[in-house]
Amino acid sequence: MEQLPKATVQQFIKTSTNGDMKCSNEFVTQVMSMAREYIQLVSDQANTICLEQGKKTISGEFFYKAISKLKLDSQIPHLKEIEEEIKEEVNVKNQNRARFQDEEHLKQLEEQQKLLYEKAKLENSKNMIDDEEQHGKSRKLNIQFEQEDEDEQ
């Protein structure tokens, strides 16, 4: 059976404990094992319920029915909260994706990019002029000294 990614589980544990606790490898392995078992148990139960109802796709409805059938009803309110948070995140991602597919928005971004490019170009030109003025004066002085030296010889 596949293992959950250890780094992901460790990061989850670290986040859950606010990073205040160190965890042994044994503890991380136990959490990974229990999480895998929990996922398998709920998935198997949801699959059974789905098949009993003549369906071919396991949906969220079957997930909650499986949780109830496993007598884990106390988890449902928390799981529904998490589900809502996930739906909100997905909606935000979809809205952002839609914004980049919107032609008007893309034109606005292109205009902003052009303005930033022009601004950077002007700033670069200004810096070059400043450098030329600073180095140009000393260069002119060097040329004058060289000419004076030649005249004296």
Disulfide bonds with the S-S distance in Angstrom:
none
